[in-house]
Amino acid sequence: MTALLDEFHTKGPFGSHMSCANAFESIANIKQQLAQLKEDEATLRRGLAIFKIDLPPSKDIAKVEGVRHFIFSIVFLVCSCCY
């Protein structure tokens, strides 16, 4: 999770130097990685359920999903407005 956050902060679409296509590609990449993390978490949750151990949903994944959605909305508005 830490690697994803670091990558998002360094390669995310946070500047005007990035084209719309690259920004959407970056956001899609983060979305794909989040989906993989959620799948891994679900697999872990199923495995822990065998031992009656409850694993709550990751707050970090939810936080990054929220930020990703917010950034997507901004990029979408900027790109649809200006191009």
Secondary structure, 3 states (H helix, E strand, C coil): CHHHHHHHHHHCCCCCCCCHHHHHHHHHHHHHHHHHHHHHHHHHHHHHHCCCCCCCCCHHHHHHHHHHHHHHHHHHHHHHHHC
